[in-house]
Amino acid sequence: MAETTAQQTTASSQLDLGITLAIHNWPSLNLAVQSNWGGPTSADKRDWLCGAISDMINERPETDAEDLEDVLIQVMNDEFDVVVDDESAAPVAAQIMEMREQTARGEFGPIQEMYETWQQKSQQKASSAAATFKKVEARDEDQETDDEEDDEGDDVDMGDAPALVRAPKEKAQPEIDEDGFTKVVGKKR
C-alpha cells in the first residue's frame, strides 16, 4: 500500500514537472510573459496556470486535449489579453495529455529528457548572459580609462571664480490714465 502511494506521488510530481515544462516551452505564453502583457505579475500568472492545469487534470479525469486547449486559449485571452489564433495551444494540450498517460503507466523518461534539455538551455542562457555582462563590463572599464586619460589635463581650478549674480529686473511702473485708473499691462513675451 505504501509503495502504491509513493508511486502515485512520484507520478503526480512528474506530471506537474511535465506540465510546467510544457507551459514554459510554449512560445506564445513566453512572449506574453516576457513582454508583461499580463502586467507585472505575468510570470506568477504562468505559474498559476501550471497549477490550475494540474488541479484540473487531477480533479476531472475526463479532461481531454480539446478541453485543455480551450482552457489555455481562454487564460491567454483573460490574463494576457492575447488572442491565440496560431493553433499553438493544441500541441501544448496534446503534449500534456500524453504526459498524463505516460506518468499513469510509470513512464517518466520523456519528462526527464525534457527537464534535462531545459536545464541545458538554462545553463547556456546563463553562460551567454554572463559573457555579455563581462563584455559590457570590460567595455565600460575601457571607457572609464579613456575618460580619465582625457580629463587629466582639463582640470581648471574654479575656487576663485566669482559667484554668478543676476541683475534684478526692472519692474514696470504702473501707468495711470487721465481718469485715475491704473492701466493693466500684459507680460512681454
Steps between C-alpha positions, in 0.01 A plus 500: 500500500780743591678414176188585296467836677867577432454413132193723480693785665789451257261485204320813620823695552635386162176607331521838674857535373390404149213751506735773618754420227233490228356834611845661532590376149187650339633792289173697504485499878873574532461808282202615708696454824820664374303794365299533824173486308344359815638787706789489746378163632516326161747235620281429803201456269695244298586312819135517608398354163731202554335429835150554363561249219638247748194545722264474203657175380500346849150612597335432163643181348264532201699805383627455146736694273220715355384605848855585594555693176187706573632580849840606363340729241259646756775572754713668235204719408387578856835538675729628223258664255635275225286330240680179409406430141819327389373161623802469730284405799397166346849341500560621857171347615573174313848484652361543852237231444767264364711564811196419716473160331874436530513582869192283563699208348806590709698628200699804612784489245355749247432755775853455637639555149296820469631613839863431407455692173346790690790500749755506217322794334486683830872448556576619147290812553674565831843453339402725212369765739817480709718536189296798385530656844877451498524664155292797614698524824833493310374761252388725788842465668671594171276805466573605859874470435464706179290760683756525781782548249303769315419688819855512640606829337158665500467579871439867566505638852165667551564602860558870415215536252252775586154403606240521227270790576199604298410863466154570637231553239358844467148495623264681269339800669122503480354745250219717621266643239332848516199359687722364779471136405804271494563352160550124495808400298544142374823308541756535223586183315 
